[in-house]
Amino acid sequence: MGEMAASFYAGYPPDLSPEQRKHLLTALNDWSIANGLAVRPSSNIVAEGTDPSGVLAVTAPVTLFPSLFPENSFNQAKALQRAYNTLYGTISRNEEWLGEIIKELVEVDDFIAHLWEIHLAVKKEGYVQDLSLGLFRSDYMIHVDPSTSCSTPQIKQVEFNTIASSFGGLSRQVSLLHRHLLSTQCYPDHLCLVPHSQQISSSVEQLAKGLSAAHLRYGNSKSSTPLPLCILFIVQSPERNIFDQRHIEYHLQTLGHTVFRLPFDLIKTHTSIPASNPARPLIYTPPYSPNTSYEVSTLYLRAGYSPGEYANPAAWSARLHLERSAAIKCPSILTHLAGSKKVQQVLATPGSRHLERFLSDPDILDPVRRTFSAIYPLDDSPAGEEAKTIALDPEKSKGYVLKPQREGGGNNIYRGNIPPFLKSLGDERKWRGYILMELIEPPAQRNSVVREGVVKTGEVICELGIYGTCLWSHNTDSGHDGILHNSEAGYLLRTKGRESEEGGVAAGFGAIDSVLLIDTDEMEAGNHQNCEVFDILGVRVGYGIDVGREVATAGGSMVDLLFEGGRWSASELVEDAENLSASEEGGKSGVTVDEVFGAAEDTVAADIDFLRGVSL
């Protein structure tokens, strides 16, 4: 981790006295339950069978403080979301290109193969709905180059989610929680803890607007006898994260829409498609109101993304049933497949020209490409052979993560575990179902995670997700590249312990957080100057710039050692600075002695204190 980036977070969050901590936790838990920042309890705190009616709820995993995040990086991620919406909407429209990518996986991944078979079956019968909806989320981490102590933070994409992008409901609530704690003086005073820096997520309203846009575009009932229209959430059962979904559902109801929930395993029990109607409307009959039927305008899948949900042929039949219907799918099978890690790899492999196929404007293409980390296939291509060499090397693999074509967290293989895992697969053809991705190196900061009543404090790292909503037509004659609705839709910040490889909240690895912006421009300028200070310091010791920066990262104790016993006076350091600034090397740096040290008559003590306080 670059020490410069680490200094952005130094001194935050403020310390708490025992009384402050007790008051803060009480306020956090009470506000969370009162405002639906909650989940169903796990078996860790409520034994199975204790709550058969599902009436209990506990505070969702959250952070005690909002976490610091560079303002430029936050704004950049938000600004890119509409471009990413367009990219993945366009990919899902290009069946020929997507099909060539997916065919590489069909032989080695049964889950992907079954999804593709559903698409082909519906294509053969004929699709009756040419509109698709995406509620997307693009996930990023702040990356700092670990090889230099003067690295500028930049956002790097972790993954792009096209199905069941969760926590849009709770992300808004946790940002409101932190705003409440700040406004009621639950936090001690701190320079960073100011209302204008703490960002409220608009995810509930914006995700609901995306679903509403699809619902309204559906048009009139297609049933022989017109039926009232509804939006249908397809969900897991049981669902611990139900309140996250409810916030979006309830907001849709305020917009005047009828919304229902249906467990994935009951799809064919409570929905039907009239065989005599070529338009194939999807009819939903609530089990608690068997005499009332609704026509489904929009299907929102919060289930069906994991192979474990397709334990029998009936589950696959249910997914086919939904896909062949007239309802607008979020997502369709093609959009689901567009979110596979293989697609991300094809776009991001160094030297790949596939991105230009979908984003021709360089003002959009170049910023998107800069968010990519290097990602490689594990196939027989030159890039694949290079990746195999890295993946099987115990040392080289430490800078990488191995990812399968899966959603939901907990599926990745990290660092030194990669070589033995690949060897355990046996047949090398199975390796093609994975991608090898260069690890992102996020700077750590301190925070406390509150999870199931337990508070853990330590170093954490953050992952920023930006939501997007996009509605498009697969009809190539629809104009505007088929895009009918395209919007950035709020954010999610997830935080995990620095020692944890995974960050999925629902999978048990992280906590929901909110963004506290910091302006890094001034800090970066100051730290660039600090780098120059230690360039000079390293030259004075006689070992060059690299040693000077090692001194910087070692902290004040090393500075004390160098000055100990008068071996090296600050006035001599200033003299060396004058000589360096006049030299060819110093001239290239563009730094003057006055900019580094101020006036030459600074006292020895002042210069020592200055150097001791500098952190890169």
TAPE-V812327 format. One record per backbone hydrogen bond with DSSP energy under -1.0 kcal/mol. NH is the residue of the N-H (numbers start at 1). CO is the residue of the C=O. Records with the same first field share a line. If there is no record, write none. Layout:
NH = CO ; CO
//
This chain:
6 = 2
7 = 3
8 = 5
9 = 6
12 = 9
21 = 17
22 = 18
23 = 19
24 = 20
25 = 21
26 = 22
27 = 23
28 = 24
29 = 25
30 = 26
31 = 27
32 = 28
33 = 29
34 = 30
35 = 31
37 = 32
38 = 36
39 = 58
40 = 240
45 = 42
46 = 42
50 = 47
54 = 51
58 = 39
60 = 37
62 = 450
63 = 512
64 = 448
67 = 514
69 = 516
71 = 518
74 = 70
75 = 71
76 = 72
77 = 73
78 = 74
79 = 75
80 = 76
81 = 78
84 = 80
85 = 81
86 = 82
87 = 83
88 = 84
89 = 85
90 = 86
91 = 87
92 = 88
93 = 89
94 = 90
95 = 93
98 = 94
99 = 95
100 = 96
101 = 97
102 = 98
103 = 99
105 = 102
106 = 102
108 = 105
109 = 105
113 = 109
114 = 110
115 = 111
116 = 112
117 = 113
118 = 114
119 = 115
120 = 116
121 = 117
122 = 118
123 = 119
124 = 120
125 = 121
126 = 122
132 = 472
133 = 329
134 = 470
136 = 468
137 = 161
138 = 466
139 = 159
140 = 464
141 = 156
143 = 154
144 = 441
148 = 145
154 = 143
156 = 141
157 = 371
158 = 139
161 = 137
166 = 164
171 = 167
173 = 169
174 = 170
175 = 171
176 = 172
177 = 173
178 = 174
179 = 175
180 = 176
181 = 177
182 = 178
183 = 179
184 = 180
185 = 182
186 = 181
194 = 192
197 = 194
199 = 515
206 = 202
207 = 203
208 = 204
209 = 205
210 = 206
211 = 207
212 = 208
213 = 209
214 = 210
215 = 211
216 = 212
217 = 213
218 = 214
230 = 295
231 = 258
232 = 298
233 = 260
234 = 300
235 = 262
246 = 242
247 = 243
249 = 245
250 = 246
251 = 247
252 = 248
253 = 249
254 = 250
256 = 253
257 = 252
260 = 231
262 = 233
264 = 235
266 = 263
267 = 264
270 = 266
271 = 267
272 = 283
277 = 274
280 = 277
283 = 272
284 = 294
285 = 270
289 = 286
292 = 289
294 = 284
295 = 228
296 = 282
297 = 230
299 = 328
300 = 232
301 = 330
302 = 234
309 = 306
310 = 307
315 = 312
316 = 312
317 = 313
318 = 314
319 = 315
320 = 316
321 = 317
322 = 318
323 = 319
324 = 320
325 = 322
326 = 280
328 = 297
330 = 299
336 = 332
337 = 333
338 = 334
340 = 337
344 = 340
345 = 341
346 = 342
347 = 343
348 = 344
349 = 345
352 = 349
357 = 354
358 = 355
359 = 355
364 = 361
365 = 361
366 = 362
368 = 364
369 = 365
370 = 366
371 = 368
372 = 369
376 = 436
385 = 381
386 = 382
387 = 383
388 = 384
389 = 385
390 = 386
391 = 387
392 = 388
393 = 390
397 = 393
398 = 395
399 = 396
400 = 397
401 = 437
402 = 413
403 = 435
406 = 404
413 = 402
415 = 400
417 = 414
418 = 415
421 = 417
422 = 418
423 = 419
424 = 420
427 = 425
430 = 427
431 = 428
432 = 429
433 = 430
434 = 431
435 = 403
436 = 376
437 = 401
438 = 374
439 = 399
445 = 460
447 = 458
449 = 456
450 = 62
451 = 454
454 = 451
456 = 449
458 = 447
460 = 445
461 = 496
463 = 494
464 = 140
465 = 492
466 = 138
467 = 490
468 = 136
469 = 487
470 = 134
471 = 485
472 = 132
473 = 482
474 = 130
478 = 475
482 = 479
483 = 480
484 = 471
485 = 471
487 = 469
489 = 467
492 = 465
494 = 463
495 = 511
496 = 461
498 = 459
500 = 497
508 = 505
509 = 504
511 = 495
512 = 61
513 = 493
516 = 67
517 = 197
518 = 69
524 = 520
525 = 521
526 = 522
527 = 523
528 = 524
529 = 525
530 = 526
531 = 527
532 = 528
533 = 529
534 = 530
535 = 531
536 = 532
537 = 533
538 = 534
539 = 535
540 = 536
541 = 537
542 = 538
543 = 538
544 = 538
548 = 544
549 = 545
550 = 546
551 = 547
552 = 548
553 = 549
554 = 550
559 = 555
560 = 556
561 = 557
562 = 558
563 = 559
564 = 560
566 = 563
567 = 564
573 = 569
574 = 570
575 = 571
576 = 572
577 = 573
578 = 574
579 = 575
580 = 576
581 = 577
582 = 578
587 = 583
588 = 584
589 = 585
590 = 586
596 = 592
597 = 593
598 = 594
602 = 599
607 = 603
608 = 604
609 = 605
610 = 606
611 = 607
612 = 608
613 = 609
//
